[in-house]
Structure formats: C-alpha cells, structure tokens
Amino acid sequence: MRTRVLLACLFSGLLFSLAPTAFAAEKPSFKVCWSIFAGWMPWGYAASEGIVKKWGDKYGIDIQVDEVPDYVNSIERYTSGEYAGCAMTNMDALTIPVAAGVDSTALIVGDFSDGADGILIRGANRSLRDLKGKTILLVENSVSHYLLSRALEWALLKESDVTIQNVSDKDIVKAFVSGQGDAVITWNPLLADIKRQAEVDQVFSSHYIPGEIVDLMVVNSQVLASHPELGKALTGAWFETQRLMGLPTAEGAAARAKMAAAAGTTPEDFDEQLDTLRSFYAPRYALAFATGSKMPELMRRVAGFADAHQLLGSEGNGLARIGISFSEGRVIGNRDKVLLRFDPIYLQMADDKSL
C-alpha cells in the first residue's frame, strides 16, 4: 500500500550502487526488498523456502530478499539505489522514485486492493459523513491518503473538512489504539490489528474503488535492461509461490500458514486478509490486467491526485515532465521522458511458460 517523502541528493553513485555487488568470476548479486502487507508476504516465504534461490541459480545470479519494517523507508532505500527492486503500490512508485527521477519498471503486477485498505472511525454505526471534523491518522501522501481523497468524493466532503495526522505505518496501530485520532486509514494486516484491538466501524474501503490501488514489484529499469535474468528469476519465483499459496490443498494451506505466522496473525485471519485482495495467482490474469485498456486511465487519475498534492512538482502538472508507458506503445504524459514503465514482457514469458 503506500507514500511520498521529499528526496534529495540521492543519486550520486546511483549506477554504481545498483550494479551487481559481486565482481570477476562471482555470480552477479542483487538486492530487493519488501514490507509487511498481506499481498507481499509471498516474497518472504519465497526467500525463506529457497524458491528465490532456486530461480536465481537457474539464471546464474544471487538475489537477496530483505524485509524492511517501515514501508516508506523501503521505497526510499530503493530510490537511493540500495535496492534494485522493491514491493510498492502504483501510486507510490510514481510519487517517490519516479518523481525523484529514477526510471522504474513495474515488473510484476501482483494484485489489486479490493478491501485490503480501509477507513475506520471510532465507535459504532458510523458513516462516511461522520469523517467531517475528525482527526484522521494515516501515512500522508500514501495510498491511504489517496483512499481518503476518494472517500471524501463519495461523501461530498473536502479535505479541508478533516484534519490529517501523519503517522508511519510501523507506529500507526499503537498510536490509534492508545487513543490518538478519531479515525484511521491503513492496510492489512495493520487494518485487521486495529479492528481486533479497538471499537471501530469501517466506513469505506478499497472495495469501492477496485483496481485503483495496485501492488507491484518495481525494479530499476537500467538494472533490468542490463540484467534481464533478474526479471526472469523474480517473475519465476513469484508465480511459483503464487501457484502454491493458491492451492486449495494441505500444501497450499501450509504455505499460507507460514505467511500468516510471519505476518503475526492466524491462518484464518490471513485467509480473510487475502480475501480483501484480487490476487493474480496465474500469470495470465496479471498479464490481462496489466495490458488492459483501463490501466492508462487509472494512472492518469493517480497522477491527478499526486498533482493536487504537489507530489510531482509545485507546478501541478507532473505529466508534462514525466511519462508513463504501457503495452502496445501507449504513453500518457511526456513521451520523451518516460520514467514509469508497465512493461508486460516478463508476465508474457511467465504466461508462455518460457521462463
């Protein structure tokens, strides 16, 4: 899920830091990262169970997969060049690394949020209109902020009708449960944690805007161009893990139970969290979504939100200087300065079973 922070002076030595960390006869080595979210738990599982290593070995590379506790920090570290790839949402890819000038490719479209992001208000029998006058905890300029914007549209309210209190994802559960704020916006498993610990009513969720919050594995485009084997290995490992966790068998249940334990929850609760995602367990579904006609429209809406909050520059017209490319040569924004690429080539390989 899931923000933007001003970044400066991040790119000196960027290409050096993104290059394979091994030299001479040793295998090229790459680092990717992820943070706790129901849709990204497969990365931790794939690493711990040796699936990532298996695919890395197939293509003659080493891949280190790190969990970063703070979501925003994980994207900042990718943006600075510490990581070649990072799990993030479509909006955060645009407003953090791309806004900072890092050419990035949405390598894997893993799922879209269909209730995994939600808005909770203290008490019972609440409605969206009850947000008026409330102090709302959220990760500012993240997809939680985007969800608030969409909810306020539904309620015929303005952002000036509420007070936003910026809280990091690693602190938001504790802050709200301890009594801070009147409402909170976050994602699973944090959303589920708050529901268990506080008397709240969920008044809105991403279920009402399906397909707008998309969860990705984003990889530096220059690294990917120089080392397509990284894209192949990551894509192969992801869909092997997705196939396994989607099985309605004891084997699939065991895999999901391990992911649940890593997320600090029960298998039953984790399965409920997965139900709030539209996961692409097979590459053909991810490919169809990534290449669909609605993707440019979706990203134009996201860019509009980013411009309204000056996340793509103070001039409020980010697509005048940044381009976003899609399949079949489609581009929105500046065609001469494409910095975010929804390139389906690796999804196509997975669907063709040519990885």
N, C-alpha and C positions, 0 to 999 in steps of 0.2 A: 503496500500500500504504500515515503509516502509523504519530500518537501524540498524547499529551496533555501539555500543559505548563500549569502554573498561570498564569492570565491575570488581570490586574487593571488597573483604570484605563485600559481600552482604548476606552471608548465615549464619552468626551467629544468632541463634534463628529463623532460617527459618521455621522449622517444627512448632515451637510454633506460629509464626505469621500466618501460613497458617491454623492452626487449627480453628474449629468453634469458633466464638467470644463469644458465649453465653455458659453458664455453667448450671449444675444441671438440673432443670426441664424445663428450657427455650429451645426454639427451636434452633437447630444449625443455625448459621448465616454465610453467605459467601458474599464476595465482588468480583464483576467482573467489568471490565472497557472497554471502547471503545473510539474512537476519530472520529472526523468528516471525513466521507467518504461516498459516495453515497451508497455503499453496506453495511455499518454498521449503517445507520440511523434507521433501524428497531429495534435495541437494545434500543435506546432512546424512540422510540414510544412504544415498548412493556412494558417498565418500566413505562412511564407516563400514559398509558392507563390501567394499572393494570393487564396486561397479565402475566408478570413475577410473580407478587404476587399470582395470581390465581394458577399458576403451582407450585410455592413454597409451597403454602398452601396444595396443593394436596399431596405433599411429606413430609409435616411437617417441612419445613425449611424456613428461611428468606434469600432472595437474594437482596443485594443492588447493583444496576447498576449505575456506575458513568461515566460521560463523562469527559475525560481528554483532555484538549485543545491541548497539544503537543503529537503527536503520539509516538515519540521516548520515551518520558518520561513515557507514559502509559506502554510501554513494560518493561522499566527499573523498574518501580514500581511493575509490575508482577514478574519480575525476582528477586527482592529483597524480595518478599514474602508478600507485602502489599495486593496484589490481588490474589485470587485463579484462576482467569481466565481473559483473555484479548483478544480483537479482534486484529488480526495481520495477516500478509501475511506468506506464507510458507517460504520464504527466511528469513524474519526477525525472525521467530520462530527458525530457525536453527542458525542464526548468533548472536542472543542476548541471550535468556535464555538457549538454548541447548549448545551453545558454552561456556556458563558460568557454565554448569554442572547441570542445572535444568531440570529434567525429565519431559517432556511435552507431552500432548496428543492433537492432532487435533480433538477436539470433534465434531465440525460442519464444514463442507465444505460448505460455503455459496454461493460462485460464483467464477468465474474467470474473470479477466480483459480482455475485448475484445474491447479496445479503451478508457478505463477509465484512462489510464496512457498515457501521450503523451509528445512529444518534440516540442517545439515552438521556432522559430527563428524570431527575429525582421525583419519587412519588409514583402514584398510580393514576390511571385514567387520564393521561396527558395527551395532548395533540400537538401537531406542528406549530399551531398558532401560539402555543404556550412558550415557544422559544423567545418571544418578544420580551425584551428587558432582562434576559438571562445572561449570566456569565458562563461561557462555554469553554471547556478545556479541549484543546486539540493541538496537533502538530501544525503550526502555522505554515501556510503556503504549500501544504502537502495535499494528497488526495482527500484527506479528511476535511481540509478547507474547501476543496472542490465540492465534496459531498454537501457541506453546509450551504454553499452557494446554490446548488441545485435544489436543495430542500427549501431554502428561502424563496426561490422562484415559485415553488409549488404553493407555499403558504402566503404568497403575495406580500412578503416582507422584504426589507432591505438589510444589508449587512450592518448598517448603522443602527438597526433596531436591536442588535445584540452586542455583547462585549466578549471579545475573544481573548483568552488567556493561553499563551503559548507554553506548552509542556512537552518535553521529549517523550518518545514512545516508551523508553525504559523507565520513566518516572510517572507516567500518566495514571496507571492503575492505583498506585499508592496515593497519589495526590487526590484523586477523586474519592476514593474510599475513605480517606482521612477527613473529608468534608469540604475540600476546595471545590468551588464552582457549583452551578446549578444544573449543568448538563455537560455531557462529554461526547466526543466523537472519536472513534478509533476503529481498529480492525481486529479480527480473530488471530490468536487466542486471547488478546487483551480484552476484547469486547465480551467474550464469554466469562473471563475472570471477573469483570465488574458486575455482570449480571448475577453471578453467584454470591458476591460479597455486599451488594448494596440493593436497596429497594428502588428500582428504576422502571421506567416504561420506555420501550423502544418506539420512537415516533416516526422514524424514517430509516431507510437502508438503501444500499446499492441495488437491492432487488427491484426498486422502482426506476432505476436507470441502467438496465442490464447492458453490458458490453462497453460501458464508458470507462471503467477502471480496469485496465488490463495489466496482468502480471507477466513480466518478461525476464529473460536473461539477456542482459545487454553486454556487448563485447566491443572493445575499442576497434574501430574499423581498420586502422592501419595495421594493427596486430593481426587481425583476421585476414587481411589481404596478403600479408607476408606468410602467415601460417594457417592456411585453411584446415590443416589437420586438427587444430584446436577446435574449430567449429564443428568438425565431423565428430570428434571424440565427445564433446559436451552434448551434442544433439543425440548421439547414440546412447550415452549414459542416461540422459533424461528420459527418453522414451522407453528404454528397458525398465527403468524404475516406475514410470507411469503405468506401463502394462502390468507390472507386478502388483502395484498397490490398487489397481482397479479390478483385480480378480475377485470374484465372489466365492473364494475358496479359503481353506485354512491358511494357505500360503499367503494370499493377499491380506487376510486378517492379521497374520503375524507381522507382516511388513508395516501395516498401518498402526499396529500396537506399538512397535518400536518408535515410529514417528511421534505417536501420542506421548510416549514416555519422554522423548527428547523435548517435546513442547510443554512438559509439565502438566499433562492432563490425562484423562482416562481414554481408553479406546472408544468408548461410547460417545464421549464428548467430542473427540477428534473426528469421528464419523459425522457427527452433527455439523461440525465446522466445515467439513468437506462438502456437505450438502448446500452450503451457502456460496459455493464456487461452481462455476461452469467449467470444469476441468476438461482438457483435451487429452484423454488417455491414449488416443491413437493419433499419429501424425496427420492423417487425412483431415481430421476435424480442425486441428490447429492451422493447417495449410488453407483450408476453406475460409476460416475466419480471417487470417492474416491477409489473404488476397481478395477479400470481399469488397464490394463497392462502397460499404459504409465506413471503411477504415479512414479514408481521407476526410470524410465529413466529421468523424469522431475527433480526429486530431485537430481539425480546424476549430472545433468547439473548445477543446482543451487549450489551444493556443489563445483563444479569445479570453478564457478565464485568466491565463497567465498574463496577458497584456493588461487586463483590467486591474491586476495587482502589481503591475510593473515588474514582473518576473523575467521578462525578456528584454528589458531596457526601459528607460524612463520615457522614451518617445511613444510607447504604447502601440507599436506596430512591429512586433517581433518577426512576423513572417516576411517583412520587407528585407530583412537581413539574414534570415535563416530559412533554409529549405528542408522539407521532409519528403522523402521519396518512398514509393510503394511499388508493388509489382506492375509489370507491363508499362514501365516508364512514366507512371503517374507521379507528379510532383505538386505539392502545394507550397506556396511561399517562394523564396528566392531560388530559382533553378540553378543559379551559378554558385550557390553557397549551401549545398545540401550537407547537413550535419547529423541528421537522424534518418536512418535507413531501415525500412521494413522489408528486408531482402529475404524472400522465401526459399532461396536456393537450398539451404540445409534442411528445411522442412520437406522440400520436394525430394531430396535424397532419402530422407527417412521414410517417406511415403512410398518411394520406389524401391525401398529395401536395397539401396545401393551404398549404404554406409559400411 
